[in-house]
Amino acid sequence: MIQLDLGEAIGMERSEISKIENGKKNVEFNTMVRLAEALAVELSDFFTPVFKPR
């Protein structure tokens, strides 16, 4: 999903989605819930460490 589509799905501007992706904007809990729903993932997926082999 591209930023524009994601923004439309949760009622947020594409530029704000970009800021979130790049760590330049803090995200409120309610926004995180809407993001998880739009992306069809669990909210906990945002916090689960990703294993990266060396």
SEGUKE-104796 format. One line per 4 residues: number of its first residue (from 0); their letters; for each residue x, y, z of N, C-alpha, C. Coordinates in nm, 4 decimals. Each point is the difference from the previous one (the first is absolute). Layout:
# residues N
NUM	a	X Y Z X Y Z X Y Z; ...
This chain:
# residues 54
0	miql	0.0848 -0.1167 0.0000 -0.0848 0.1167 0.0000 0.0901 0.1239 0.0000; -0.0356 0.0955 -0.0838 0.0802 0.1222 -0.0048 -0.0506 0.1007 0.1025; 0.0830 0.0982 0.0299 -0.0321 0.0981 0.1035 -0.1326 0.0701 -0.0264; -0.0266 0.0329 -0.1240 -0.1236 0.0693 -0.0344 -0.1214 -0.0860 0.0367
4	dlge	0.0044 -0.1280 -0.0378 -0.1110 -0.0912 0.0303 -0.0168 -0.0179 0.1501; 0.1110 -0.0168 0.0703 -0.0054 -0.0182 0.1440 -0.0567 0.1245 0.0669; 0.0452 0.1160 -0.0435 -0.0516 0.1252 0.0549 -0.1493 0.0135 -0.0214; -0.0458 -0.0331 -0.1192 -0.1433 0.0071 -0.0279 -0.0772 -0.0982 0.0866
8	aigm	0.0565 -0.1182 0.0227 -0.0680 -0.1035 0.0784 -0.0202 0.0415 0.1457; 0.0916 0.0825 0.0514 -0.0115 0.0371 0.1420 -0.0285 0.1490 0.0200; -0.0205 0.0735 -0.1087 -0.0331 0.1416 0.0114 0.1180 0.0869 0.0372; 0.1138 -0.0271 -0.0611 0.1216 0.0752 0.0303 0.0701 0.0357 -0.1312
12	erse	0.0649 0.1144 -0.0027 0.0740 0.0421 -0.1189 0.1193 -0.0911 -0.0267; 0.0335 -0.0158 -0.1278 0.1142 -0.0810 -0.0386 0.1279 0.0501 0.0650; 0.0143 0.1297 0.0115 0.1212 0.0568 0.0601 0.0136 -0.0402 0.1469; -0.1127 -0.0135 0.0695 0.0037 -0.0422 0.1402 0.0404 -0.1469 0.0099
16	iski	-0.0472 -0.0826 -0.0926 0.0398 -0.1413 -0.0041 0.1504 -0.0083 -0.0215; 0.0530 0.0823 -0.0892 0.1431 0.0025 -0.0265 0.0784 0.0363 0.1252; -0.0468 0.0990 0.0747 0.0677 0.0410 0.1227 0.0015 -0.1142 0.1025; -0.1100 -0.0732 0.0084 -0.0059 -0.1140 0.0916 0.1013 -0.1056 -0.0421
20	engk	0.0005 -0.0326 -0.1290 0.0939 -0.1010 -0.0518 0.1453 0.0361 0.0284; 0.0297 0.1277 -0.0070 0.1378 0.0459 0.0149 0.0358 0.0405 0.1429; -0.0906 -0.0271 0.0940 0.0279 0.0298 0.1400 0.0023 0.1472 0.0330; -0.0659 0.0815 -0.0815 -0.0003 0.1441 0.0229 -0.1288 0.0490 0.0647
24	knve	-0.0893 -0.0946 0.0280 -0.1278 0.0361 0.0617 -0.0360 -0.1059 0.1030; -0.0382 0.0449 0.1180 -0.0506 -0.0918 0.1012 -0.1410 -0.0414 -0.0385; -0.0342 -0.1222 0.0343 -0.1294 -0.0544 -0.0393 -0.0857 -0.0231 0.1239; -0.1211 0.0515 -0.0031 -0.0943 -0.0230 0.1090 -0.0505 -0.1436 -0.0079
28	fntm	-0.0418 -0.0519 0.1143 -0.0468 -0.1381 0.0065 -0.1141 -0.0258 -0.0982; -0.0971 0.0901 -0.0050 -0.1143 -0.0183 -0.0896 0.0434 -0.0078 -0.1458; 0.1004 0.0771 -0.0359 0.0523 -0.0047 -0.1365 0.0663 -0.1341 -0.0263; 0.0712 -0.0507 0.0993 0.0635 -0.1307 -0.0164 -0.1048 -0.1100 -0.0203
32	vrla	-0.1097 0.0099 0.0715 -0.1079 -0.0973 -0.0155 -0.0558 0.0069 -0.1421; -0.0244 0.1210 -0.0491 -0.0524 0.0161 -0.1362 0.0997 -0.0500 -0.1037; 0.1291 0.0254 0.0215 0.1024 -0.0494 -0.0916 0.0011 -0.1530 -0.0046; -0.0046 -0.0614 0.1163 0.0002 -0.1466 0.0074 -0.1209 -0.0575 -0.0724
36	eala	-0.1160 0.0599 0.0213 -0.1204 -0.0476 -0.0676 0.0115 0.0152 -0.1510; 0.0476 0.1144 -0.0458 0.0122 0.0252 -0.1438 0.1013 -0.0938 -0.0648; 0.1045 -0.0350 0.0737 0.1042 -0.0882 -0.0534 -0.0296 -0.1475 0.0251; -0.1095 -0.0278 0.0697 -0.0413 -0.1381 0.0327 0.1086 -0.0738 0.0778
40	vels	0.0546 0.0690 0.1010 0.0995 -0.0606 0.0887 -0.0458 0.0205 0.1438; 0.0613 -0.0735 0.0898 -0.0293 0.0185 0.1423 0.0766 0.1223 0.0500; -0.0586 0.0708 0.0928 0.0670 0.1156 0.0588 0.1350 -0.0400 0.0592; 0.0056 -0.1176 0.0582 0.1250 -0.0469 0.0607 0.1119 -0.0182 -0.1033
44	dfft	-0.0354 -0.0153 -0.1275 0.1025 -0.0139 -0.1043 0.0889 0.1235 -0.0090; -0.0515 0.1137 0.0410 0.0805 0.1220 -0.0025 0.1096 -0.0023 0.1059; -0.0126 -0.0887 0.0969 0.0931 -0.0030 0.1118 0.0823 -0.1276 0.0084; -0.0302 -0.0968 -0.0835 0.0701 -0.1268 0.0014 0.1364 0.0180 -0.0646
48	pvfk	0.1072 -0.0384 0.0712 0.1319 0.0117 -0.0603 0.0117 -0.0918 -0.1217; 0.0682 0.0477 -0.0989 0.0227 -0.0780 -0.1206 0.1378 -0.0616 0.0090; 0.0074 -0.1315 -0.0175 0.1288 -0.0689 0.0043 0.0761 0.0298 -0.1283; 0.1229 0.0469 0.0171 0.0855 0.0274 -0.1158 0.1276 -0.0807 0.0163
52	pr	0.0179 -0.0982 -0.0870 0.1233 -0.0809 0.0111 0.1227 0.0861 -0.0272; 0.1089 -0.0406 0.0594 0.1256 0.0767 -0.0182 0.0609 -0.0230 -0.1328
